[in-house]
Amino acid sequence: MKYTVVWAPEAEEELAAVWARVSCRGEIAEAANFLDAQLSRNPFTVGESRPYAQRIAYRLPLGIRFRIHEDDRLVRVVAVWLCRPSIK
């Protein structure tokens, strides 16, 4: 059974800000889509655990922080950042 992946408004804004300042938009889109697909399948195998029931994951050039709500079969992406700030 799949998980539903939702992006918090703050994470969507961060992703839009990353998108606006780089020229490698194809890489950004591929990374976001890849992470979304992985999270929907089995989020407990994605990335690394962090305090406060959070996890982080990377698919260069992006990093994300997310929470898994197992009872609701929901994954909420709460933060996004550019891992390679020198990308233009």
Biopython code that builds the backbone (N, CA, C, O; Angstrom):
import numpy as np
from Bio.PDB.StructureBuilder import StructureBuilder

atoms = [
    (1, "MET", "N", (0.841, -1.185, 0.000)),
    (1, "MET", "CA", (0.000, 0.000, 0.000)),
    (1, "MET", "C", (0.884, 1.246, 0.000)),
    (1, "MET", "O", (1.832, 1.346, 0.779)),
    (2, "LYS", "N", (0.573, 2.165, -0.855)),
    (2, "LYS", "CA", (1.390, 3.370, -0.999)),
    (2, "LYS", "C", (1.080, 4.417, 0.070)),
    (2, "LYS", "O", (0.029, 4.408, 0.710)),
    (3, "TYR", "N", (2.039, 5.308, 0.226)),
    (3, "TYR", "CA", (1.875, 6.472, 1.086)),
    (3, "TYR", "C", (1.553, 7.680, 0.212)),
    (3, "TYR", "O", (2.014, 7.780, -0.925)),
    (4, "THR", "N", (0.766, 8.581, 0.753)),
    (4, "THR", "CA", (0.508, 9.855, 0.091)),
    (4, "THR", "C", (1.598, 10.823, 0.525)),
    (4, "THR", "O", (1.891, 10.946, 1.714)),
    (5, "VAL", "N", (2.193, 11.506, -0.437)),
    (5, "VAL", "CA", (3.253, 12.466, -0.145)),
    (5, "VAL", "C", (2.699, 13.868, -0.363)),
    (5, "VAL", "O", (2.194, 14.186, -1.440)),
    (6, "VAL", "N", (2.796, 14.701, 0.667)),
    (6, "VAL", "CA", (2.380, 16.100, 0.558)),
    (6, "VAL", "C", (3.568, 16.980, 0.926)),
    (6, "VAL", "O", (4.390, 16.626, 1.771)),
    (7, "TRP", "N", (3.634, 18.120, 0.278)),
    (7, "TRP", "CA", (4.702, 19.084, 0.544)),
    (7, "TRP", "C", (4.088, 20.245, 1.313)),
    (7, "TRP", "O", (3.137, 20.872, 0.848)),
    (8, "ALA", "N", (4.631, 20.526, 2.481)),
    (8, "ALA", "CA", (4.172, 21.667, 3.273)),
    (8, "ALA", "C", (4.355, 22.935, 2.445)),
    (8, "ALA", "O", (5.266, 23.000, 1.620)),
    (9, "PRO", "N", (3.512, 23.939, 2.649)),
    (9, "PRO", "CA", (3.660, 25.189, 1.899)),
    (9, "PRO", "C", (5.071, 25.776, 1.996)),
    (9, "PRO", "O", (5.590, 26.313, 1.017)),
    (10, "GLU", "N", (5.682, 25.674, 3.162)),
    (10, "GLU", "CA", (7.043, 26.196, 3.331)),
    (10, "GLU", "C", (8.028, 25.434, 2.443)),
    (10, "GLU", "O", (8.926, 26.035, 1.855)),
    (11, "ALA", "N", (7.863, 24.125, 2.346)),
    (11, "ALA", "CA", (8.742, 23.317, 1.497)),
    (11, "ALA", "C", (8.523, 23.659, 0.027)),
    (11, "ALA", "O", (9.481, 23.724, -0.745)),
    (12, "GLU", "N", (7.281, 23.876, -0.361)),
    (12, "GLU", "CA", (6.999, 24.280, -1.747)),
    (12, "GLU", "C", (7.641, 25.625, -2.064)),
    (12, "GLU", "O", (8.166, 25.822, -3.160)),
    (13, "GLU", "N", (7.601, 26.550, -1.108)),
    (13, "GLU", "CA", (8.225, 27.857, -1.307)),
    (13, "GLU", "C", (9.743, 27.721, -1.417)),
    (13, "GLU", "O", (10.370, 28.386, -2.242)),
    (14, "GLU", "N", (10.329, 26.863, -0.590)),
    (14, "GLU", "CA", (11.778, 26.647, -0.658)),
    (14, "GLU", "C", (12.161, 26.025, -2.004)),
    (14, "GLU", "O", (13.163, 26.409, -2.608)),
    (15, "LEU", "N", (11.363, 25.068, -2.468)),
    (15, "LEU", "CA", (11.633, 24.447, -3.766)),
    (15, "LEU", "C", (11.522, 25.478, -4.888)),
    (15, "LEU", "O", (12.342, 25.485, -5.805)),
    (16, "ALA", "N", (10.527, 26.336, -4.822)),
    (16, "ALA", "CA", (10.368, 27.389, -5.831)),
    (16, "ALA", "C", (11.550, 28.356, -5.804)),
    (16, "ALA", "O", (12.001, 28.814, -6.854)),
    (17, "ALA", "N", (12.046, 28.663, -4.621)),
    (17, "ALA", "CA", (13.200, 29.565, -4.508)),
    (17, "ALA", "C", (14.451, 28.922, -5.107)),
    (17, "ALA", "O", (15.226, 29.589, -5.792)),
    (18, "VAL", "N", (14.646, 27.648, -4.853)),
    (18, "VAL", "CA", (15.776, 26.930, -5.456)),
    (18, "VAL", "C", (15.635, 26.949, -6.968)),
    (18, "VAL", "O", (16.586, 27.255, -7.687)),
    (19, "TRP", "N", (14.444, 26.621, -7.442)),
    (19, "TRP", "CA", (14.156, 26.577, -8.886)),
    (19, "TRP", "C", (14.471, 27.915, -9.553)),
    (19, "TRP", "O", (15.022, 27.957, -10.653)),
    (20, "ALA", "N", (14.114, 29.008, -8.875)),
    (20, "ALA", "CA", (14.267, 30.345, -9.445)),
    (20, "ALA", "C", (15.733, 30.773, -9.558)),
    (20, "ALA", "O", (16.071, 31.590, -10.415)),
    (21, "ARG", "N", (16.597, 30.233, -8.709)),
    (21, "ARG", "CA", (17.972, 30.727, -8.719)),
    (21, "ARG", "C", (18.990, 29.826, -9.415)),
    (21, "ARG", "O", (20.184, 30.123, -9.406)),
    (22, "VAL", "N", (18.530, 28.730, -10.016)),
    (22, "VAL", "CA", (19.468, 27.845, -10.721)),
    (22, "VAL", "C", (19.073, 27.689, -12.185)),
    (22, "VAL", "O", (17.925, 27.918, -12.566)),
    (23, "SER", "N", (20.035, 27.302, -12.978)),
    (23, "SER", "CA", (19.729, 27.038, -14.392)),
    (23, "SER", "C", (19.538, 25.550, -14.658)),
    (23, "SER", "O", (19.054, 25.171, -15.724)),
    (24, "CYS", "N", (19.909, 24.710, -13.712)),
    (24, "CYS", "CA", (19.795, 23.258, -13.888)),
    (24, "CYS", "C", (18.428, 22.767, -13.418)),
    (24, "CYS", "O", (18.333, 21.857, -12.594)),
    (25, "ARG", "N", (17.396, 23.367, -13.942)),
    (25, "ARG", "CA", (16.043, 23.055, -13.487)),
    (25, "ARG", "C", (15.632, 21.612, -13.764)),
    (25, "ARG", "O", (14.825, 21.038, -13.032)),
    (26, "GLY", "N", (16.186, 21.034, -14.814)),
    (26, "GLY", "CA", (15.891, 19.630, -15.099)),
    (26, "GLY", "C", (16.376, 18.724, -13.976)),
    (26, "GLY", "O", (15.688, 17.773, -13.605)),
    (27, "GLU", "N", (17.557, 19.011, -13.434)),
    (27, "GLU", "CA", (18.092, 18.233, -12.312)),
    (27, "GLU", "C", (17.230, 18.405, -11.067)),
    (27, "GLU", "O", (16.995, 17.447, -10.331)),
    (28, "ILE", "N", (16.763, 19.618, -10.837)),
    (28, "ILE", "CA", (15.913, 19.886, -9.675)),
    (28, "ILE", "C", (14.604, 19.107, -9.804)),
    (28, "ILE", "O", (14.165, 18.465, -8.849)),
    (29, "ALA", "N", (13.986, 19.163, -10.973)),
    (29, "ALA", "CA", (12.724, 18.450, -11.202)),
    (29, "ALA", "C", (12.913, 16.946, -11.057)),
    (29, "ALA", "O", (12.087, 16.269, -10.445)),
    (30, "GLU", "N", (14.005, 16.421, -11.622)),
    (30, "GLU", "CA", (14.266, 14.981, -11.531)),
    (30, "GLU", "C", (14.457, 14.559, -10.082)),
    (30, "GLU", "O", (13.923, 13.532, -9.660)),
    (31, "ALA", "N", (15.208, 15.335, -9.320)),
    (31, "ALA", "CA", (15.460, 15.007, -7.920)),
    (31, "ALA", "C", (14.170, 15.038, -7.102)),
    (31, "ALA", "O", (13.914, 14.129, -6.312)),
    (32, "ALA", "N", (13.365, 16.070, -7.285)),
    (32, "ALA", "CA", (12.102, 16.179, -6.545)),
    (32, "ALA", "C", (11.168, 15.029, -6.909)),
    (32, "ALA", "O", (10.536, 14.446, -6.028)),
    (33, "ASN", "N", (11.075, 14.700, -8.178)),
    (33, "ASN", "CA", (10.209, 13.595, -8.606)),
    (33, "ASN", "C", (10.707, 12.260, -8.081)),
    (33, "ASN", "O", (9.909, 11.424, -7.657)),
    (34, "PHE", "N", (12.020, 12.049, -8.106)),
    (34, "PHE", "CA", (12.599, 10.812, -7.594)),
    (34, "PHE", "C", (12.285, 10.648, -6.109)),
    (34, "PHE", "O", (11.822, 9.593, -5.675)),
    (35, "LEU", "N", (12.544, 11.709, -5.331)),
    (35, "LEU", "CA", (12.284, 11.640, -3.887)),
    (35, "LEU", "C", (10.812, 11.402, -3.609)),
    (35, "LEU", "O", (10.466, 10.608, -2.734)),
    (36, "ASP", "N", (9.951, 12.073, -4.336)),
    (36, "ASP", "CA", (8.510, 11.899, -4.171)),
    (36, "ASP", "C", (8.116, 10.442, -4.409)),
    (36, "ASP", "O", (7.354, 9.867, -3.632)),
    (37, "ALA", "N", (8.630, 9.851, -5.476)),
    (37, "ALA", "CA", (8.306, 8.458, -5.805)),
    (37, "ALA", "C", (8.821, 7.501, -4.737)),
    (37, "ALA", "O", (8.115, 6.570, -4.349)),
    (38, "GLN", "N", (10.040, 7.719, -4.259)),
    (38, "GLN", "CA", (10.601, 6.849, -3.228)),
    (38, "GLN", "C", (9.810, 6.943, -1.928)),
    (38, "GLN", "O", (9.550, 5.931, -1.278)),
    (39, "LEU", "N", (9.430, 8.156, -1.556)),
    (39, "LEU", "CA", (8.663, 8.345, -0.326)),
    (39, "LEU", "C", (7.298, 7.685, -0.407)),
    (39, "LEU", "O", (6.786, 7.201, 0.602)),
    (40, "SER", "N", (6.712, 7.659, -1.573)),
    (40, "SER", "CA", (5.379, 7.057, -1.701)),
    (40, "SER", "C", (5.426, 5.533, -1.585)),
    (40, "SER", "O", (4.428, 4.909, -1.223)),
    (41, "ARG", "N", (6.566, 4.939, -1.886)),
    (41, "ARG", "CA", (6.674, 3.478, -1.837)),
    (41, "ARG", "C", (6.924, 2.961, -0.424)),
    (41, "ARG", "O", (6.131, 2.185, 0.110)),
    (42, "ASN", "N", (8.024, 3.393, 0.172)),
    (42, "ASN", "CA", (8.370, 2.943, 1.522)),
    (42, "ASN", "C", (9.254, 3.990, 2.181)),
    (42, "ASN", "O", (10.480, 3.887, 2.124)),
    (43, "PRO", "N", (8.656, 4.986, 2.799)),
    (43, "PRO", "CA", (9.428, 6.114, 3.327)),
    (43, "PRO", "C", (10.410, 5.749, 4.435)),
    (43, "PRO", "O", (11.364, 6.487, 4.681)),
    (44, "PHE", "N", (10.189, 4.621, 5.106)),
    (44, "PHE", "CA", (11.092, 4.234, 6.187)),
    (44, "PHE", "C", (12.455, 3.775, 5.669)),
    (44, "PHE", "O", (13.403, 3.672, 6.447)),
    (45, "THR", "N", (12.566, 3.501, 4.381)),
    (45, "THR", "CA", (13.851, 3.095, 3.806)),
    (45, "THR", "C", (14.557, 4.255, 3.106)),
    (45, "THR", "O", (15.637, 4.078, 2.543)),
    (46, "VAL", "N", (13.954, 5.430, 3.142)),
    (46, "VAL", "CA", (14.511, 6.600, 2.465)),
    (46, "VAL", "C", (15.258, 7.461, 3.472)),
    (46, "VAL", "O", (14.709, 7.836, 4.507)),
    (47, "GLY", "N", (16.499, 7.767, 3.166)),
    (47, "GLY", "CA", (17.255, 8.717, 3.972)),
    (47, "GLY", "C", (17.671, 8.194, 5.331)),
    (47, "GLY", "O", (17.859, 6.995, 5.534)),
    (48, "GLU", "N", (17.808, 9.138, 6.261)),
    (48, "GLU", "CA", (18.313, 8.866, 7.607)),
    (48, "GLU", "C", (17.380, 9.466, 8.641)),
    (48, "GLU", "O", (16.768, 10.510, 8.414)),
    (49, "SER", "N", (17.280, 8.794, 9.778)),
    (49, "SER", "CA", (16.425, 9.319, 10.845)),
    (49, "SER", "C", (17.111, 10.487, 11.546)),
    (49, "SER", "O", (18.338, 10.577, 11.594)),
    (50, "ARG", "N", (16.287, 11.373, 12.084)),
    (50, "ARG", "CA", (16.722, 12.538, 12.838)),
    (50, "ARG", "C", (15.817, 12.672, 14.063)),
    (50, "ARG", "O", (14.771, 12.029, 14.136)),
    (51, "PRO", "N", (16.220, 13.509, 15.027)),
    (51, "PRO", "CA", (15.369, 13.696, 16.206)),
    (51, "PRO", "C", (13.985, 14.225, 15.851)),
    (51, "PRO", "O", (13.761, 14.765, 14.768)),
    (52, "TYR", "N", (13.078, 14.055, 16.781)),
    (52, "TYR", "CA", (11.706, 14.559, 16.675)),
    (52, "TYR", "C", (10.933, 13.906, 15.525)),
    (52, "TYR", "O", (10.148, 14.561, 14.839)),
    (53, "ALA", "N", (11.166, 12.611, 15.326)),
    (53, "ALA", "CA", (10.425, 11.816, 14.337)),
    (53, "ALA", "C", (10.559, 12.361, 12.918)),
    (53, "ALA", "O", (9.627, 12.277, 12.119)),
    (54, "GLN", "N", (11.710, 12.910, 12.621)),
    (54, "GLN", "CA", (11.954, 13.422, 11.279)),
    (54, "GLN", "C", (13.025, 12.582, 10.599)),
    (54, "GLN", "O", (13.774, 11.849, 11.245)),
    (55, "ARG", "N", (13.075, 12.707, 9.283)),
    (55, "ARG", "CA", (14.094, 12.056, 8.474)),
    (55, "ARG", "C", (14.610, 13.054, 7.450)),
    (55, "ARG", "O", (13.922, 14.016, 7.110)),
    (56, "ILE", "N", (15.821, 12.825, 6.961)),
    (56, "ILE", "CA", (16.347, 13.627, 5.864)),
    (56, "ILE", "C", (16.752, 12.685, 4.735)),
    (56, "ILE", "O", (17.088, 11.523, 4.964)),
    (57, "ALA", "N", (16.712, 13.201, 3.533)),
    (57, "ALA", "CA", (17.130, 12.422, 2.374)),
    (57, "ALA", "C", (17.737, 13.360, 1.353)),
    (57, "ALA", "O", (17.450, 14.557, 1.329)),
    (58, "TYR", "N", (18.578, 12.792, 0.514)),
    (58, "TYR", "CA", (19.249, 13.561, -0.529)),
    (58, "TYR", "C", (19.081, 12.874, -1.871)),
    (58, "TYR", "O", (19.150, 11.650, -1.973)),
    (59, "ARG", "N", (18.867, 13.656, -2.867)),
    (59, "ARG", "CA", (18.992, 13.261, -4.268)),
    (59, "ARG", "C", (19.566, 14.507, -4.922)),
    (59, "ARG", "O", (18.846, 15.452, -5.246)),
    (60, "LEU", "N", (20.865, 14.485, -5.106)),
    (60, "LEU", "CA", (21.526, 15.690, -5.595)),
    (60, "LEU", "C", (20.866, 16.202, -6.858)),
    (60, "LEU", "O", (20.579, 15.452, -7.791)),
    (61, "PRO", "N", (20.639, 17.485, -6.854)),
    (61, "PRO", "CA", (21.203, 18.526, -5.993)),
    (61, "PRO", "C", (20.302, 18.944, -4.816)),
    (61, "PRO", "O", (20.542, 19.994, -4.219)),
    (62, "LEU", "N", (19.279, 18.156, -4.470)),
    (62, "LEU", "CA", (18.347, 18.546, -3.412)),
    (62, "LEU", "C", (18.535, 17.736, -2.141)),
    (62, "LEU", "O", (18.979, 16.588, -2.162)),
    (63, "GLY", "N", (18.184, 18.370, -1.042)),
    (63, "GLY", "CA", (18.028, 17.685, 0.235)),
    (63, "GLY", "C", (16.635, 18.001, 0.738)),
    (63, "GLY", "O", (16.106, 19.081, 0.477)),
    (64, "ILE", "N", (16.031, 17.053, 1.467)),
    (64, "ILE", "CA", (14.702, 17.285, 2.042)),
    (64, "ILE", "C", (14.666, 16.780, 3.479)),
    (64, "ILE", "O", (15.428, 15.893, 3.864)),
    (65, "ARG", "N", (13.773, 17.360, 4.253)),
    (65, "ARG", "CA", (13.449, 16.864, 5.595)),
    (65, "ARG", "C", (11.973, 16.507, 5.566)),
    (65, "ARG", "O", (11.165, 17.262, 5.026)),
    (66, "PHE", "N", (11.610, 15.358, 6.143)),
    (66, "PHE", "CA", (10.226, 14.911, 6.087)),
    (66, "PHE", "C", (9.825, 14.159, 7.348)),
    (66, "PHE", "O", (10.663, 13.733, 8.142)),
    (67, "ARG", "N", (8.529, 14.013, 7.501)),
    (67, "ARG", "CA", (7.943, 13.261, 8.614)),
    (67, "ARG", "C", (7.003, 12.213, 8.050)),
    (67, "ARG", "O", (6.316, 12.443, 7.055)),
    (68, "ILE", "N", (6.984, 11.069, 8.694)),
    (68, "ILE", "CA", (6.107, 9.975, 8.281)),
    (68, "ILE", "C", (4.990, 9.845, 9.306)),
    (68, "ILE", "O", (5.240, 9.737, 10.507)),
    (69, "HIS", "N", (3.765, 9.858, 8.817)),
    (69, "HIS", "CA", (2.586, 9.659, 9.662)),
    (69, "HIS", "C", (2.013, 8.299, 9.286)),
    (69, "HIS", "O", (1.136, 8.182, 8.430)),
    (70, "GLU", "N", (2.537, 7.276, 9.955)),
    (70, "GLU", "CA", (2.240, 5.901, 9.564)),
    (70, "GLU", "C", (0.755, 5.570, 9.630)),
    (70, "GLU", "O", (0.232, 4.915, 8.729)),
    (71, "ASP", "N", (0.067, 6.010, 10.678)),
    (71, "ASP", "CA", (-1.364, 5.695, 10.815)),
    (71, "ASP", "C", (-2.185, 6.209, 9.645)),
    (71, "ASP", "O", (-3.165, 5.580, 9.245)),
    (72, "ASP", "N", (-1.787, 7.348, 9.096)),
    (72, "ASP", "CA", (-2.507, 7.949, 7.970)),
    (72, "ASP", "C", (-1.890, 7.581, 6.614)),
    (72, "ASP", "O", (-2.408, 7.964, 5.565)),
    (73, "ARG", "N", (-0.783, 6.836, 6.647)),
    (73, "ARG", "CA", (-0.041, 6.493, 5.421)),
    (73, "ARG", "C", (0.283, 7.758, 4.632)),
    (73, "ARG", "O", (0.040, 7.857, 3.430)),
    (74, "LEU", "N", (0.847, 8.724, 5.370)),
    (74, "LEU", "CA", (1.127, 10.047, 4.830)),
    (74, "LEU", "C", (2.581, 10.408, 5.108)),
    (74, "LEU", "O", (3.108, 10.136, 6.187)),
    (75, "VAL", "N", (3.215, 11.018, 4.125)),
    (75, "VAL", "CA", (4.560, 11.572, 4.288)),
    (75, "VAL", "C", (4.449, 13.060, 4.005)),
    (75, "VAL", "O", (3.891, 13.469, 2.987)),
    (76, "ARG", "N", (4.980, 13.858, 4.906)),
    (76, "ARG", "CA", (4.923, 15.317, 4.755)),
    (76, "ARG", "C", (6.339, 15.856, 4.632)),
    (76, "ARG", "O", (7.128, 15.774, 5.573)),
    (77, "VAL", "N", (6.656, 16.406, 3.467)),
    (77, "VAL", "CA", (7.952, 17.042, 3.253)),
    (77, "VAL", "C", (7.853, 18.430, 3.881)),
    (77, "VAL", "O", (6.978, 19.221, 3.530)),
    (78, "VAL", "N", (8.768, 18.715, 4.819)),
    (78, "VAL", "CA", (8.674, 19.969, 5.565)),
    (78, "VAL", "C", (9.769, 20.980, 5.233)),
    (78, "VAL", "O", (9.658, 22.153, 5.589)),
    (79, "ALA", "N", (10.831, 20.533, 4.549)),
    (79, "ALA", "CA", (11.904, 21.459, 4.185)),
    (79, "ALA", "C", (12.646, 20.934, 2.962)),
    (79, "ALA", "O", (12.746, 19.727, 2.745)),
    (80, "VAL", "N", (13.163, 21.867, 2.168)),
    (80, "VAL", "CA", (13.930, 21.552, 0.957)),
    (80, "VAL", "C", (15.108, 22.499, 0.897)),
    (80, "VAL", "O", (14.981, 23.672, 1.249)),
    (81, "TRP", "N", (16.271, 22.000, 0.449)),
    (81, "TRP", "CA", (17.416, 22.875, 0.276)),
    (81, "TRP", "C", (18.276, 22.388, -0.882)),
    (81, "TRP", "O", (18.202, 21.233, -1.302)),
    (82, "LEU", "N", (19.086, 23.301, -1.376)),
    (82, "LEU", "CA", (20.019, 23.006, -2.446)),
    (82, "LEU", "C", (21.301, 22.507, -1.822)),
    (82, "LEU", "O", (21.896, 23.201, -0.998)),
    (83, "CYS", "N", (21.737, 21.321, -2.194)),
    (83, "CYS", "CA", (22.939, 20.724, -1.603)),
    (83, "CYS", "C", (24.224, 21.256, -2.214)),
    (83, "CYS", "O", (25.277, 21.237, -1.577)),
    (84, "ARG", "N", (24.137, 21.724, -3.433)),
    (84, "ARG", "CA", (25.325, 22.240, -4.111)),
    (84, "ARG", "C", (25.097, 23.712, -4.439)),
    (84, "ARG", "O", (24.688, 24.038, -5.553)),
    (85, "PRO", "N", (25.355, 24.600, -3.488)),
    (85, "PRO", "CA", (25.040, 26.020, -3.691)),
    (85, "PRO", "C", (25.817, 26.670, -4.810)),
    (85, "PRO", "O", (25.455, 27.763, -5.245)),
    (86, "SER", "N", (26.869, 26.041, -5.290)),
    (86, "SER", "CA", (27.630, 26.658, -6.383)),
    (86, "SER", "C", (26.983, 26.427, -7.741)),
    (86, "SER", "O", (27.470, 26.941, -8.748)),
    (87, "ILE", "N", (25.900, 25.667, -7.786)),
    (87, "ILE", "CA", (25.185, 25.428, -9.055)),
    (87, "ILE", "C", (24.542, 26.717, -9.511)),
    (87, "ILE", "O", (23.987, 27.465, -8.706)),
    (88, "LYS", "N", (24.616, 26.971, -10.783)),
    (88, "LYS", "CA", (23.997, 28.178, -11.341)),
    (88, "LYS", "C", (22.865, 27.798, -12.248)),
    (88, "LYS", "O", (22.212, 28.671, -12.819)),
]
sb = StructureBuilder()
sb.init_structure("model")
sb.init_model(0)
sb.init_chain("A")
sb.init_seg("    ")
for serial, (resi, resn, name, xyz) in enumerate(atoms, 1):
    if name == "N":
        sb.init_residue(resn, " ", resi, " ")
    sb.init_atom(name, np.array(xyz, "f"), 0.0, 1.0, " ", f" {name:<3s}", serial, name[0])
structure = sb.get_structure()
